[in-house]
Amino acid sequence: MDSQPQRLAPWPKDRPPLSLVDARARLGALHPDWSLDGAQLVRRIRTRDFSTSLALAVRAGELADLADHHPDLLVRWGELSIRLWTHSAGGLTDLDFTLARWLDQRLESAPGGT
């Protein structure tokens, strides 16, 4: 299990993002609903209704603020979509995979989480 969620250090500007091979290798440590969409990490969580999707988005947003690493969240009736990548690196980094693991832990324990 990862350490307690905390502010993540910024990705060094001179460090490139992870290769696609490295990113694929790290997927196995995440919930099976995570996938790669180009240089982005995506998870779609099915919910029972809009209010559950919204509640999960709020939990994800609180964690993202704590980590100071912010995903794109799309709230729909019956679904929350999470899209992660490190903007400053132009792709995926360790920060994205750390936040994804923290999101998995927090959302699994949430009412309506899957």
N, C-alpha and C positions, 0 to 999 in steps of 0.2 A: 504494500500500500504506500502511496505517496505521502510526503510530509503534509502538514496542515497547509491549506491554501494561504498564500501570502503574496505580497507584491513581487512580481517577476522582474528581474533585471532586464533592461532593454537589450535587444540583440545587437551585438557590435556591428557598426556600420561597415567595417571592412571584412566581415565574415559572410560568405555566401550562404544561401539557403540550403537545405538538405537536398540531396539528389533524389530523383524519383525512386531509385532502388532503396535508398535509406528510408524514405517515407513509407514505401510499401512494407518494408521489414518491421516498421514500428506499429503498423495497423493492428497486428496481432495482440498487442497489449491493451487495446481499446475494446469497448462494447462492439459487438459484431455489426451493429447498424452504421458504424462509421465507414465512409468510403472516400476515395480520392476523386476529385473532379479537377483534373489538371493539377495545378499547384495549390489546390485548396482541399481542406479536410471538411467533409460534410456529414451531418447526421440528421436524419428525419425521425422524429419521435411521434408516434401515433398516440392520440389522446381521445377521450370520450366526448369532448365538446370544446367550444371556444374558450370558456373560462379556465379550463384545465390547461390548455395551451398557453394562455396568458399568464397563469400562475407559475408555470414552469419557466417561461421567459423571464419573469421577474426574478426567480431564483438564479437563473443563469446570469442575468444582468448584475445582480448583487455580487456574485462570485467574480465576474469579469472586472467589475470596478475594484474589488479587493486586489485582484491580480494585476490590475492596470494593463490588461490585454483584452481587447474587445472584439468579440465575434459579430458577424452579421446575424441577426435573429429575424426570422419571418414567422409571424403568428397567423395561423389560419384555424378555421373550424376543424377540429380533429387532428391537428398537426402543428408541431413546432419544428422548424428547420434551423439548424445551427451551421454556420459556415465560418471556418477559421483559416487564417493565414497571417503571416507577419508582413504587414504592408511595407515596412522599412527595408525588409530583406527581399521583397518581391517574390515570396514563396513561403514554403513551410519551414519551420524551425523547431527546435526543442521546446520553445515556448508554447507552440500550438499543441503539441502532444501532451505537455504537462497540463495545460488548461483543459484539454479534452478528457484526460483521466480524472481531474478534479470535478468536471461537469458530470461525468459518468457517476462518480460517487455521490454527488449532491442530488442529482436528478433521480437516481435509483431509489433514494430514500424518501422522495417527495410523494405526497398523495397524487395518484394518477400517473406517476412516472412508470416507464417501462424498462 
